[in-house]
Amino acid sequence: MTAIRSSRLRWTLIPLFAALVVLAILVLFRGQRPPDQGVELPFDFRQTAGTSTDSLVGDLQQRIRENPKDFEAHINLADAYLQKVRETGDPSLYTKAEDLLDEAQKLDGQSPELFATRGTLDLARHDFRAALEHGTRALAYDPESAHYHGIIGDAQIELGMYDEAIDSYQEMVDSRPDFASFSRVAYARELYGDPEGAIEALQFALQAGSGTPENVAWAHVQLGNLWFTSGNLQEALKAYGLSTRIVGAYAPALAGQAKVAAARGDLEQAATLYRQAFNRMPLPEYAIALGDVYAEMGDRRKAEEQYELIQSMDKLLRANGVDTDLEIALFYADHDMNLQTSLQRARAAYDARPSIHAADTLAWTLYKTGDYKEAQKYSSAALKLGTRDPLMLFHAGMISKVLGHGEQARAYLQQAIDLNPHFSLLYADEAADNLKSLETARED
């Protein structure tokens, strides 16, 4: 196994000497670092910040009006639309991007950048098999491209091809150790149960910098999420705050702050922050979280209003080509709604993207529908990489408990609570109560 185990962007070239220095310290990715040896980024190659995404979109639209055969403008405008989705959550921009790529294909049907941008669109829509195909076609034209290796690795991760994904990410970081590659290293390390290493890699990504402020704000949010999962609410809050300094009222950061507020029991503040996040970027995950806060506050009417939004939002996303089976299956299962539909969609999601997260969702829907033995099968698959995710561990604990595997259930629930006793507004108390009952039963 290689290395990385312990955002789709464009990059500037790295001076050769800097790349060589970085490769010299790749014990960071290829094994354990010698004790007491600090590792720091040996270079600083921040890109110059460009114009805002909106300005870029306007400029590229003008270029295409002036020259409808400008292939590069079509590709760049499609990329800009994809970036704009990250900033607004507007899924209709996926369709606009696809239309641009269809036009670009008429101009140059064999361009690797055409395949790469199609692959990026596929990733955004959760069509990971298509993303792998398009990324592979792009890489065939330019095997040295870090960007193309990144697209392939992202698809492989979601398809459960973990060894292959690690190799792709290693090729990427060896070729261009920058914001995009370090961000992917962070995610890989998180999956393999190394949150400390993931935090370190994200810090490297932030030192490397990006020319797009939203991408940097996103990295701070991911850092905050890692701290939250590890139970360090103070560091999580600090990271979310740094994100909002880069992009004011950045929705993912507001949602992170809301999560911390809820963990601390300040439900009024959590509701305010989730409302702000949703108003900035109307994503289903924020509507669900706000509904859960309202439910915890005892306001079932407001909670149901939020939950009812989800089905309309799901239709909008699917109309613009986004596969939402995994997310909707988990929502239904968590809220004991439409459980047979939840199971059907969880199975469809796992067939399409057999990742550990899809396995975990399928396990939970099977648990909710009473098929405990099959649930355990997929729960085991979800934990096969050693991921330290308290929600996955909680699911595994509850499945083990209902099967009568008391010691195993106790171990899983203890791990979840040790990681973060406030890991879920829905389930943290349930985890603690079940752990207590298991310990009492063991003593009797």
C-alpha positions as a Markdown table, in Angstrom:
| # | Residue | x | y | z |
|---|---|---|---|---|
| 1 | Met | 0.0 | 0.0 | 0.0 |
| 2 | Thr | 1.3 | 3.4 | -0.7 |
| 3 | Ala | 1.5 | 6.3 | 1.2 |
| 4 | Ile | -1.2 | 8.5 | 1.8 |
| 5 | Arg | -2.9 | 6.2 | 4.2 |
| 6 | Ser | -1.0 | 7.0 | 7.7 |
| 7 | Ser | -11.8 | 20.6 | -5.2 |
| 8 | Arg | -11.1 | 20.4 | -8.4 |
| 9 | Leu | -8.7 | 23.3 | -9.3 |
| 10 | Arg | -6.2 | 24.5 | -11.8 |
| 11 | Trp | -2.6 | 25.0 | -10.8 |
| 12 | Thr | 0.5 | 27.0 | -11.5 |
| 13 | Leu | 3.7 | 25.2 | -12.2 |
| 14 | Ile | 6.0 | 24.5 | -9.3 |
| 15 | Pro | 9.7 | 25.3 | -9.6 |
| 16 | Leu | 11.6 | 22.1 | -10.1 |
| 17 | Phe | 13.8 | 22.6 | -7.0 |
| 18 | Ala | 10.8 | 23.0 | -4.8 |
| 19 | Ala | 9.2 | 19.8 | -6.1 |
| 20 | Leu | 12.4 | 17.9 | -5.4 |
| 21 | Val | 12.5 | 19.2 | -1.9 |
| 22 | Val | 8.9 | 18.1 | -1.3 |
| 23 | Leu | 9.6 | 14.6 | -2.8 |
| 24 | Ala | 12.5 | 14.3 | -0.4 |
| 25 | Ile | 10.1 | 14.6 | 2.6 |
| 26 | Leu | 7.5 | 12.2 | 1.3 |
| 27 | Val | 7.9 | 10.0 | 4.3 |
| 28 | Leu | 4.8 | 12.1 | 5.2 |
| 29 | Phe | 3.0 | 10.0 | 2.7 |
| 30 | Arg | 5.0 | 6.8 | 2.3 |
| 31 | Gly | 5.4 | 5.8 | 5.9 |
| 32 | Gln | 5.9 | 7.1 | 9.5 |
| 33 | Arg | 8.0 | 10.2 | 10.0 |
| 34 | Pro | 11.1 | 9.8 | 12.2 |
| 35 | Pro | 10.3 | 10.9 | 15.8 |
| 36 | Asp | 10.9 | 14.6 | 16.6 |
| 37 | Gln | 11.4 | 15.5 | 13.0 |
| 38 | Gly | 9.2 | 18.4 | 12.0 |
| 39 | Val | 7.8 | 18.6 | 8.5 |
| 40 | Glu | 6.9 | 22.0 | 7.1 |
| 41 | Leu | 6.0 | 23.1 | 3.6 |
| 42 | Pro | 9.4 | 24.1 | 2.1 |
| 43 | Phe | 7.9 | 26.5 | -0.4 |
| 44 | Asp | 5.2 | 29.1 | -0.8 |
| 45 | Phe | 3.6 | 29.4 | -4.2 |
| 46 | Arg | 0.3 | 31.1 | -3.6 |
| 47 | Gln | -1.5 | 31.9 | -6.7 |
| 48 | Thr | -2.5 | 35.5 | -7.3 |
| 49 | Ala | -6.2 | 35.9 | -6.6 |
| 50 | Gly | -8.2 | 36.5 | -9.7 |
| 51 | Thr | -11.5 | 38.2 | -10.4 |
| 52 | Ser | -14.6 | 37.1 | -8.7 |
| 53 | Thr | -16.5 | 34.1 | -10.1 |
| 54 | Asp | -19.3 | 36.3 | -11.3 |
| 55 | Ser | -16.9 | 38.6 | -13.1 |
| 56 | Leu | -15.2 | 35.7 | -14.7 |
| 57 | Val | -18.6 | 34.3 | -15.9 |
| 58 | Gly | -19.5 | 37.6 | -17.4 |
| 59 | Asp | -16.1 | 37.9 | -19.2 |
| 60 | Leu | -16.4 | 34.4 | -20.6 |
| 61 | Gln | -19.9 | 34.8 | -21.7 |
| 62 | Gln | -18.8 | 37.9 | -23.6 |
| 63 | Arg | -16.0 | 36.0 | -25.3 |
| 64 | Ile | -18.4 | 33.3 | -26.5 |
| 65 | Arg | -20.8 | 35.9 | -27.8 |
| 66 | Glu | -18.0 | 37.5 | -29.8 |
| 67 | Asn | -16.6 | 34.1 | -31.0 |
| 68 | Pro | -19.0 | 31.1 | -30.7 |
| 69 | Lys | -16.1 | 28.8 | -31.8 |
| 70 | Asp | -13.9 | 29.7 | -28.8 |
| 71 | Phe | -13.3 | 26.2 | -27.4 |
| 72 | Glu | -11.3 | 27.4 | -24.4 |
| 73 | Ala | -14.0 | 29.9 | -23.4 |
| 74 | His | -16.6 | 27.2 | -23.4 |
| 75 | Ile | -14.5 | 24.9 | -21.1 |
| 76 | Asn | -13.6 | 27.7 | -18.8 |
| 77 | Leu | -17.1 | 28.9 | -18.5 |
| 78 | Ala | -18.3 | 25.4 | -17.7 |
| 79 | Asp | -15.6 | 25.3 | -15.0 |
| 80 | Ala | -16.8 | 28.7 | -13.7 |
| 81 | Tyr | -20.4 | 27.5 | -13.5 |
| 82 | Leu | -19.2 | 24.5 | -11.5 |
| 83 | Gln | -17.3 | 26.8 | -9.1 |
| 84 | Lys | -20.4 | 28.9 | -8.8 |
| 85 | Val | -22.4 | 25.9 | -7.7 |
| 86 | Arg | -19.9 | 25.6 | -4.8 |
| 87 | Glu | -20.7 | 29.2 | -3.9 |
| 88 | Thr | -24.5 | 29.2 | -4.3 |
| 89 | Gly | -25.7 | 25.6 | -4.3 |
| 90 | Asp | -27.7 | 26.3 | -7.5 |
| 91 | Pro | -28.0 | 22.9 | -9.3 |
| 92 | Ser | -29.4 | 24.4 | -12.5 |
| 93 | Leu | -25.8 | 25.5 | -13.3 |
| 94 | Tyr | -24.9 | 21.9 | -13.8 |
| 95 | Thr | -27.3 | 21.8 | -16.8 |
| 96 | Lys | -25.7 | 25.0 | -18.1 |
| 97 | Ala | -22.3 | 23.5 | -17.8 |
| 98 | Glu | -23.4 | 20.4 | -19.6 |
| 99 | Asp | -24.8 | 22.4 | -22.4 |
| 100 | Leu | -21.5 | 24.3 | -22.8 |
| 101 | Leu | -19.6 | 21.0 | -22.9 |
| 102 | Asp | -21.9 | 19.7 | -25.6 |
| 103 | Glu | -21.1 | 22.7 | -27.6 |
| 104 | Ala | -17.4 | 22.4 | -26.9 |
| 105 | Gln | -17.5 | 18.8 | -28.0 |
| 106 | Lys | -18.6 | 20.0 | -31.5 |
| 107 | Leu | -15.5 | 22.2 | -31.6 |
| 108 | Asp | -13.0 | 19.7 | -30.4 |
| 109 | Gly | -14.3 | 16.2 | -29.4 |
| 110 | Gln | -11.0 | 14.8 | -28.4 |
| 111 | Ser | -9.6 | 17.5 | -26.1 |
| 112 | Pro | -8.4 | 16.1 | -22.7 |
| 113 | Glu | -9.7 | 19.3 | -21.0 |
| 114 | Leu | -13.2 | 18.5 | -22.4 |
| 115 | Phe | -13.0 | 15.0 | -20.8 |
| 116 | Ala | -11.6 | 16.4 | -17.6 |
| 117 | Thr | -14.4 | 19.0 | -17.2 |
| 118 | Arg | -17.0 | 16.4 | -18.0 |
| 119 | Gly | -15.4 | 14.3 | -15.3 |
| 120 | Thr | -15.6 | 17.1 | -12.8 |
| 121 | Leu | -19.3 | 17.6 | -13.7 |
| 122 | Asp | -19.8 | 13.9 | -13.2 |
| 123 | Leu | -18.3 | 14.0 | -9.8 |
| 124 | Ala | -20.5 | 16.9 | -8.8 |
| 125 | Arg | -23.6 | 15.0 | -9.9 |
| 126 | His | -22.4 | 11.8 | -8.2 |
| 127 | Asp | -22.0 | 9.8 | -11.4 |
| 128 | Phe | -18.7 | 8.3 | -10.4 |
| 129 | Arg | -18.5 | 5.6 | -13.0 |
| 130 | Ala | -18.8 | 8.3 | -15.7 |
| 131 | Ala | -16.3 | 10.5 | -13.9 |
| 132 | Leu | -13.8 | 7.6 | -13.9 |
| 133 | Glu | -14.3 | 7.0 | -17.6 |
| 134 | His | -13.8 | 10.7 | -18.5 |
| 135 | Gly | -10.9 | 11.2 | -16.2 |
| 136 | Thr | -9.2 | 8.1 | -17.6 |
| 137 | Arg | -9.7 | 9.4 | -21.2 |
| 138 | Ala | -8.2 | 12.7 | -20.2 |
| 139 | Leu | -5.2 | 11.0 | -18.6 |
| 140 | Ala | -4.6 | 9.0 | -21.7 |
| 141 | Tyr | -3.7 | 12.2 | -23.5 |
| 142 | Asp | -1.6 | 13.6 | -20.7 |
| 143 | Pro | -0.4 | 10.9 | -18.2 |
| 144 | Glu | 1.6 | 13.5 | -16.2 |
| 145 | Ser | -1.4 | 15.7 | -15.4 |
| 146 | Ala | -1.9 | 16.0 | -11.6 |
| 147 | His | -5.4 | 17.4 | -12.3 |
| 148 | Tyr | -6.5 | 14.3 | -14.2 |
| 149 | His | -5.1 | 11.9 | -11.6 |
| 150 | Gly | -7.2 | 13.9 | -9.0 |
| 151 | Ile | -10.4 | 13.4 | -11.0 |
| 152 | Ile | -9.7 | 9.6 | -11.3 |
| 153 | Gly | -8.8 | 9.3 | -7.6 |
| 154 | Asp | -12.0 | 11.1 | -6.5 |
| 155 | Ala | -14.1 | 8.7 | -8.6 |
| 156 | Gln | -12.2 | 5.7 | -7.4 |
| 157 | Ile | -12.7 | 6.7 | -3.7 |
| 158 | Glu | -16.5 | 6.9 | -4.2 |
| 159 | Leu | -16.5 | 3.6 | -6.1 |
| 160 | Gly | -14.8 | 1.8 | -3.2 |
| 161 | Met | -11.6 | 1.4 | -5.2 |
| 162 | Tyr | -9.4 | 2.5 | -2.3 |
| 163 | Asp | -6.1 | 1.0 | -3.3 |
| 164 | Glu | -6.4 | 2.5 | -6.8 |
| 165 | Ala | -7.5 | 5.8 | -5.4 |
| 166 | Ile | -4.5 | 6.0 | -3.1 |
| 167 | Asp | -2.2 | 5.3 | -6.0 |
| 168 | Ser | -3.9 | 8.1 | -8.0 |
| 169 | Tyr | -3.6 | 10.6 | -5.2 |
| 170 | Gln | 0.1 | 9.6 | -4.7 |
| 171 | Glu | 0.7 | 10.3 | -8.4 |
| 172 | Met | -1.0 | 13.6 | -8.0 |
| 173 | Val | 1.0 | 14.7 | -4.9 |
| 174 | Asp | 4.2 | 13.5 | -6.4 |
| 175 | Ser | 3.5 | 15.5 | -9.5 |
| 176 | Arg | 2.2 | 18.7 | -7.9 |
| 177 | Pro | 2.1 | 19.0 | -4.1 |
| 178 | Asp | -0.3 | 21.9 | -3.8 |
| 179 | Phe | -3.6 | 22.9 | -2.4 |
| 180 | Ala | -5.6 | 20.4 | -4.4 |
| 181 | Ser | -3.4 | 17.4 | -3.8 |
| 182 | Phe | -2.9 | 18.0 | -0.1 |
| 183 | Ser | -6.7 | 18.4 | 0.3 |
| 184 | Arg | -7.1 | 14.9 | -1.2 |
| 185 | Val | -4.3 | 13.5 | 1.0 |
| 186 | Ala | -6.3 | 14.9 | 4.0 |
| 187 | Tyr | -9.5 | 13.1 | 2.9 |
| 188 | Ala | -7.6 | 9.8 | 2.3 |
| 189 | Arg | -6.0 | 10.0 | 5.7 |
| 190 | Glu | -9.3 | 10.6 | 7.4 |
| 191 | Leu | -10.8 | 7.6 | 5.7 |
| 192 | Tyr | -8.0 | 5.4 | 6.9 |
| 193 | Gly | -8.5 | 6.4 | 10.6 |
| 194 | Asp | -5.8 | 9.1 | 10.8 |
| 195 | Pro | -7.5 | 12.4 | 11.7 |
| 196 | Glu | -4.3 | 13.9 | 13.0 |
| 197 | Gly | -2.6 | 13.2 | 9.7 |
| 198 | Ala | -5.7 | 14.6 | 7.9 |
| 199 | Ile | -5.5 | 17.8 | 9.9 |
| 200 | Glu | -1.8 | 18.1 | 9.1 |
| 201 | Ala | -2.4 | 17.7 | 5.4 |
| 202 | Leu | -5.1 | 20.3 | 5.4 |
| 203 | Gln | -2.8 | 22.7 | 7.1 |
| 204 | Phe | -0.3 | 22.0 | 4.3 |
| 205 | Ala | -3.0 | 22.7 | 1.8 |
| 206 | Leu | -3.8 | 26.1 | 3.5 |
| 207 | Gln | -0.1 | 27.0 | 3.5 |
| 208 | Ala | 0.1 | 26.3 | -0.2 |
| 209 | Gly | -3.0 | 28.5 | -0.8 |
| 210 | Ser | -5.4 | 28.8 | -3.7 |
| 211 | Gly | -6.3 | 31.6 | -6.0 |
| 212 | Thr | -10.0 | 31.0 | -5.3 |
| 213 | Pro | -11.1 | 32.4 | -1.9 |
| 214 | Glu | -14.0 | 30.0 | -1.7 |
| 215 | Asn | -11.7 | 27.0 | -2.0 |
| 216 | Val | -9.6 | 28.3 | 1.0 |
| 217 | Ala | -12.7 | 28.9 | 3.0 |
| 218 | Trp | -13.8 | 25.4 | 2.2 |
| 219 | Ala | -10.5 | 24.0 | 3.5 |
| 220 | His | -10.9 | 25.8 | 6.8 |
| 221 | Val | -14.4 | 24.2 | 7.1 |
| 222 | Gln | -13.0 | 20.8 | 6.4 |
| 223 | Leu | -10.4 | 21.4 | 9.1 |
| 224 | Gly | -13.2 | 22.5 | 11.5 |
| 225 | Asn | -15.1 | 19.3 | 10.7 |
| 226 | Leu | -12.1 | 17.2 | 11.5 |
| 227 | Trp | -11.7 | 19.0 | 14.8 |
| 228 | Phe | -15.4 | 18.5 | 15.6 |
| 229 | Thr | -15.3 | 14.8 | 14.8 |
| 230 | Ser | -12.4 | 14.5 | 17.1 |
| 231 | Gly | -14.3 | 16.2 | 19.9 |
| 232 | Asn | -12.3 | 19.5 | 20.0 |
| 233 | Leu | -15.1 | 22.0 | 19.7 |
| 234 | Gln | -12.9 | 25.0 | 20.5 |
| 235 | Glu | -10.5 | 24.3 | 17.6 |
| 236 | Ala | -13.5 | 23.5 | 15.3 |
| 237 | Leu | -15.1 | 26.9 | 16.1 |
| 238 | Lys | -11.8 | 28.6 | 15.5 |
| 239 | Ala | -11.5 | 27.0 | 12.0 |
| 240 | Tyr | -15.1 | 27.9 | 11.1 |
| 241 | Gly | -14.4 | 31.5 | 12.2 |
| 242 | Leu | -11.3 | 31.7 | 10.0 |
| 243 | Ser | -13.4 | 30.5 | 7.1 |
| 244 | Thr | -15.9 | 33.3 | 7.5 |
| 245 | Arg | -13.1 | 35.8 | 7.5 |
| 246 | Ile | -12.1 | 34.7 | 4.0 |
| 247 | Val | -15.7 | 34.5 | 2.6 |
| 248 | Gly | -18.1 | 36.5 | 4.6 |
| 249 | Ala | -21.2 | 34.6 | 5.8 |
| 250 | Tyr | -19.9 | 31.4 | 4.1 |
| 251 | Ala | -22.7 | 28.9 | 4.4 |
| 252 | Pro | -20.6 | 25.8 | 5.2 |
| 253 | Ala | -18.8 | 27.7 | 8.0 |
| 254 | Leu | -22.1 | 29.0 | 9.4 |
| 255 | Ala | -23.4 | 25.4 | 9.4 |
| 256 | Gly | -20.2 | 24.3 | 11.2 |
| 257 | Gln | -20.8 | 27.1 | 13.9 |
| 258 | Ala | -24.4 | 25.9 | 14.2 |
| 259 | Lys | -23.2 | 22.3 | 14.8 |
| 260 | Val | -20.9 | 23.5 | 17.6 |
| 261 | Ala | -23.7 | 25.6 | 19.1 |
| 262 | Ala | -26.0 | 22.6 | 19.1 |
| 263 | Ala | -23.3 | 20.4 | 20.7 |
| 264 | Arg | -23.0 | 22.9 | 23.5 |
| 265 | Gly | -26.8 | 23.0 | 24.0 |
| 266 | Asp | -27.4 | 26.5 | 22.6 |
| 267 | Leu | -30.2 | 25.5 | 20.3 |
| 268 | Glu | -31.5 | 29.0 | 19.7 |
| 269 | Gln | -28.1 | 30.0 | 18.4 |
| 270 | Ala | -27.8 | 26.8 | 16.4 |
| 271 | Ala | -31.2 | 27.5 | 14.7 |
| 272 | Thr | -30.2 | 31.1 | 13.9 |
| 273 | Leu | -26.9 | 30.0 | 12.3 |
| 274 | Tyr | -28.6 | 27.1 | 10.3 |
| 275 | Arg | -31.2 | 29.6 | 9.0 |
| 276 | Gln | -28.4 | 31.9 | 7.9 |
| 277 | Ala | -26.6 | 29.1 | 6.2 |
| 278 | Phe | -29.7 | 27.9 | 4.4 |
| 279 | Asn | -30.6 | 31.4 | 3.3 |
| 280 | Arg | -27.1 | 31.8 | 1.8 |
| 281 | Met | -27.0 | 28.4 | 0.2 |
| 282 | Pro | -30.3 | 26.4 | 0.2 |
| 283 | Leu | -28.9 | 22.9 | 0.6 |
| 284 | Pro | -30.9 | 19.9 | 1.9 |
| 285 | Glu | -28.3 | 19.2 | 4.6 |
| 286 | Tyr | -28.9 | 22.6 | 6.2 |
| 287 | Ala | -32.7 | 22.2 | 6.0 |
| 288 | Ile | -32.4 | 18.8 | 7.7 |
| 289 | Ala | -30.1 | 20.1 | 10.4 |
| 290 | Leu | -32.4 | 23.0 | 11.1 |
| 291 | Gly | -35.4 | 20.7 | 11.3 |
| 292 | Asp | -33.5 | 18.5 | 13.8 |
| 293 | Val | -32.8 | 21.5 | 15.9 |
| 294 | Tyr | -36.4 | 22.6 | 15.9 |
| 295 | Ala | -37.4 | 19.0 | 16.8 |
| 296 | Glu | -35.0 | 19.1 | 19.7 |
| 297 | Met | -36.5 | 22.4 | 20.8 |
| 298 | Gly | -39.9 | 20.7 | 20.8 |
| 299 | Asp | -41.3 | 22.7 | 17.8 |
| 300 | Arg | -42.6 | 19.8 | 15.6 |
| 301 | Arg | -44.4 | 22.1 | 13.2 |
| 302 | Lys | -41.3 | 24.0 | 12.2 |
| 303 | Ala | -39.3 | 20.7 | 12.1 |
| 304 | Glu | -41.9 | 19.2 | 9.7 |
| 305 | Glu | -41.8 | 22.3 | 7.5 |
| 306 | Gln | -38.0 | 21.8 | 7.1 |
| 307 | Tyr | -38.4 | 18.1 | 6.4 |
| 308 | Glu | -41.1 | 18.7 | 3.8 |
| 309 | Leu | -38.7 | 20.9 | 1.9 |
| 310 | Ile | -36.4 | 18.0 | 1.3 |
| 311 | Gln | -38.6 | 16.2 | -1.2 |
| 312 | Ser | -38.9 | 19.3 | -3.3 |
| 313 | Met | -35.2 | 19.9 | -3.2 |
| 314 | Asp | -34.5 | 16.3 | -4.1 |
| 315 | Lys | -36.7 | 16.7 | -7.2 |
| 316 | Leu | -34.8 | 19.8 | -8.2 |
| 317 | Leu | -31.4 | 18.2 | -7.8 |
| 318 | Arg | -32.5 | 15.1 | -9.7 |
| 319 | Ala | -34.0 | 17.2 | -12.5 |
| 320 | Asn | -30.5 | 18.7 | -12.9 |
| 321 | Gly | -28.8 | 15.3 | -13.1 |
| 322 | Val | -27.7 | 14.9 | -9.5 |
| 323 | Asp | -27.9 | 11.4 | -8.0 |
| 324 | Thr | -29.3 | 11.9 | -4.4 |
| 325 | Asp | -30.0 | 8.3 | -3.5 |
| 326 | Leu | -27.5 | 8.0 | -0.7 |
| 327 | Glu | -28.4 | 11.3 | 1.0 |
| 328 | Ile | -32.1 | 10.8 | 0.8 |
| 329 | Ala | -31.9 | 7.2 | 2.0 |
| 330 | Leu | -30.1 | 8.3 | 5.1 |
| 331 | Phe | -32.5 | 11.2 | 5.7 |
| 332 | Tyr | -35.5 | 8.9 | 5.6 |
| 333 | Ala | -33.8 | 6.3 | 7.8 |
| 334 | Asp | -32.8 | 8.8 | 10.4 |
| 335 | His | -36.3 | 10.2 | 10.6 |
| 336 | Asp | -38.2 | 6.9 | 10.3 |
| 337 | Met | -39.9 | 8.1 | 7.1 |
| 338 | Asn | -40.7 | 6.0 | 4.0 |
| 339 | Leu | -38.4 | 3.2 | 5.2 |
| 340 | Gln | -39.0 | 0.9 | 2.3 |
| 341 | Thr | -38.2 | 3.7 | -0.1 |
| 342 | Ser | -35.2 | 4.5 | 2.1 |
| 343 | Leu | -34.0 | 0.9 | 1.7 |
| 344 | Gln | -34.5 | 0.8 | -2.0 |
| 345 | Arg | -32.6 | 4.0 | -2.5 |
| 346 | Ala | -29.8 | 2.9 | -0.2 |
| 347 | Arg | -29.4 | -0.3 | -2.2 |
| 348 | Ala | -29.4 | 1.7 | -5.4 |
| 349 | Ala | -26.7 | 4.0 | -4.0 |
| 350 | Tyr | -24.5 | 1.1 | -2.9 |
| 351 | Asp | -24.8 | -0.5 | -6.3 |
| 352 | Ala | -23.8 | 2.8 | -8.0 |
| 353 | Arg | -21.1 | 3.8 | -5.5 |
| 354 | Pro | -20.0 | 0.9 | -3.2 |
| 355 | Ser | -18.0 | 3.1 | -0.8 |
| 356 | Ile | -17.8 | 2.8 | 2.9 |
| 357 | His | -20.3 | 5.6 | 3.3 |
| 358 | Ala | -22.8 | 3.9 | 1.1 |
| 359 | Ala | -22.2 | 0.7 | 3.0 |
| 360 | Asp | -22.9 | 2.5 | 6.3 |
| 361 | Thr | -26.1 | 4.1 | 4.9 |
| 362 | Leu | -27.3 | 0.7 | 3.7 |
| 363 | Ala | -26.4 | -0.9 | 7.0 |
| 364 | Trp | -28.5 | 1.7 | 8.9 |
| 365 | Thr | -31.5 | 1.4 | 6.6 |
| 366 | Leu | -31.4 | -2.4 | 7.0 |
| 367 | Tyr | -31.3 | -1.9 | 10.8 |
| 368 | Lys | -34.3 | 0.4 | 10.6 |
| 369 | Thr | -36.2 | -2.1 | 8.5 |
| 370 | Gly | -35.4 | -5.0 | 10.8 |
| 371 | Asp | -32.9 | -6.9 | 8.8 |
| 372 | Tyr | -30.2 | -7.0 | 11.4 |
| 373 | Lys | -27.9 | -9.7 | 10.1 |
| 374 | Glu | -27.5 | -8.1 | 6.7 |
| 375 | Ala | -27.1 | -4.8 | 8.4 |
| 376 | Gln | -24.1 | -6.1 | 10.3 |
| 377 | Lys | -22.6 | -7.3 | 7.0 |
| 378 | Tyr | -22.6 | -3.8 | 5.6 |
| 379 | Ser | -21.7 | -2.2 | 8.8 |
| 380 | Ser | -18.5 | -4.3 | 8.9 |
| 381 | Ala | -17.8 | -3.2 | 5.3 |
| 382 | Ala | -18.2 | 0.4 | 6.3 |
| 383 | Leu | -15.6 | 0.1 | 9.0 |
| 384 | Lys | -13.0 | -1.9 | 7.0 |
| 385 | Leu | -10.6 | 1.0 | 6.5 |
| 386 | Gly | -10.5 | 1.8 | 10.2 |
| 387 | Thr | -12.3 | 5.1 | 9.8 |
| 388 | Arg | -12.8 | 6.9 | 13.1 |
| 389 | Asp | -16.3 | 8.3 | 12.5 |
| 390 | Pro | -18.5 | 8.3 | 15.6 |
| 391 | Leu | -21.7 | 8.0 | 13.6 |
| 392 | Met | -20.5 | 4.9 | 11.8 |
| 393 | Leu | -19.4 | 3.5 | 15.1 |
| 394 | Phe | -22.7 | 4.3 | 16.7 |
| 395 | His | -24.5 | 2.5 | 13.8 |
| 396 | Ala | -22.2 | -0.5 | 14.3 |
| 397 | Gly | -22.9 | -0.5 | 18.0 |
| 398 | Met | -26.7 | -0.4 | 17.7 |
| 399 | Ile | -26.6 | -3.2 | 15.2 |
| 400 | Ser | -24.4 | -5.3 | 17.4 |
| 401 | Lys | -26.6 | -4.6 | 20.4 |
| 402 | Val | -29.8 | -5.8 | 18.7 |
| 403 | Leu | -28.0 | -9.0 | 17.6 |
| 404 | Gly | -27.1 | -9.7 | 21.2 |
| 405 | His | -23.4 | -9.0 | 20.8 |
| 406 | Gly | -23.1 | -7.0 | 23.9 |
| 407 | Glu | -19.3 | -6.7 | 24.2 |
| 408 | Gln | -18.9 | -5.7 | 20.6 |
| 409 | Ala | -21.7 | -3.2 | 20.9 |
| 410 | Arg | -20.2 | -1.7 | 24.1 |
| 411 | Ala | -16.8 | -1.3 | 22.4 |
| 412 | Tyr | -18.3 | 0.5 | 19.3 |
| 413 | Leu | -20.4 | 2.8 | 21.4 |
| 414 | Gln | -17.6 | 3.6 | 23.7 |
| 415 | Gln | -15.4 | 4.5 | 20.7 |
| 416 | Ala | -18.0 | 6.8 | 19.3 |
| 417 | Ile | -18.5 | 8.7 | 22.6 |
| 418 | Asp | -14.7 | 8.8 | 23.3 |
| 419 | Leu | -14.2 | 10.5 | 19.9 |
| 420 | Asn | -17.0 | 13.1 | 20.5 |
| 421 | Pro | -19.7 | 12.8 | 23.1 |
| 422 | His | -21.7 | 15.4 | 21.1 |
| 423 | Phe | -21.2 | 13.7 | 17.7 |
| 424 | Ser | -24.9 | 13.9 | 16.7 |
| 425 | Leu | -27.9 | 15.9 | 17.9 |
| 426 | Leu | -30.1 | 12.9 | 17.0 |
| 427 | Tyr | -28.0 | 10.1 | 18.5 |
| 428 | Ala | -25.5 | 11.3 | 21.1 |
| 429 | Asp | -27.8 | 10.8 | 24.0 |
| 430 | Glu | -29.0 | 7.5 | 22.6 |
| 431 | Ala | -25.5 | 6.3 | 22.3 |
| 432 | Ala | -24.8 | 7.2 | 26.0 |
| 433 | Asp | -28.0 | 5.6 | 27.2 |
| 434 | Asn | -27.3 | 2.4 | 25.4 |
| 435 | Leu | -23.7 | 2.2 | 26.6 |
| 436 | Lys | -24.9 | 2.7 | 30.1 |
| 437 | Ser | -27.4 | -0.1 | 29.8 |
| 438 | Leu | -24.8 | -2.4 | 28.3 |
| 439 | Glu | -22.4 | -1.7 | 31.1 |
| 440 | Thr | -25.1 | -2.3 | 33.7 |
| 441 | Ala | -26.0 | -5.6 | 32.1 |
| 442 | Arg | -22.3 | -6.6 | 32.1 |
| 443 | Glu | -22.1 | -5.9 | 35.8 |
| 444 | Asp | -25.2 | -7.9 | 36.7 |
